[in-house]
Amino acid sequence: AQKITQTQPGMFVQEKEAVTLDCTYDTSDPSYGLFWYKQPSSGEMIFLIYQGSYDQQNATEGRYSLNFQKARKSANLVISASQLGDSAMYFCAMREGWDDKIIFGKGTRLHILP
Amino acid sequence: NAGVTQTPKFQVLKTGQSMTLQCAQDMNHEYMSWYRQDPGMGLRLIHYSVGAGITDQGEVPNGYNVSRSTTEDFPLRLLSAAPSQTSVYFCASRERTSSRTEAFFGQGTRLTVV
């Protein structure tokens, strides 16, 4: 079974609109961490934001925020006021318990339209 | 700091050839890992290590060997390359001092097996 599910293979969004990228996860461990990474066409992996399972508040980093719904096991990335430079592949990832390894979803390719 | 350095950036192999993908980090990270990225599959974990002398298998370990003799280096060996191993390979490292730390990625190695 997939640990991380990203159901949107691709998305097209108009510039300046807000974007929500979906991520659901599967774990029975009460302690876990969720990550979002951006991969532009140049190929590098850029860390965006982290949410811990015990964090009381949703994580925010500049224009990025994480809509964390623990009961639904979802950790959607919200990008406010999208820009052309946001066009990229976005990956959701998870680390469980004391395990060090980070498992990734299949990604969502976001296209920002001018 | 150089961060995570992968060599080579591009490689073409013939079926049956062997090669080693190099990965070095200068951040004194205990955790290092290798992923492969294929279209529509996201990043899949091949092998990982939590310190010198310790390695473990990830999601797709078959056909790959690793060793970790120093904190800095984590080479990935393909003993007998197959076309199915055509992929982009990423090395990543992270601190283990906190559960919140993200993984830092190298620039990737694009491998083609013909």
Interface residues (C-beta under 8 A of the other chain):
Chain A: Q6 P9 S31 G33 F35 G43 E44 M45 F47 Y50 G52 F91 A93 R95 D100 K101 I102 I103 F104 G105 K106 G107
Chain B: Y31 S33 Y35 G40 M41 G42 L43 R44 L45 Y48 V50 D56 G58 E59 V88 F90 A92 R94 R96 S99 R100 E102 A103 F104 F105 Q107 G108
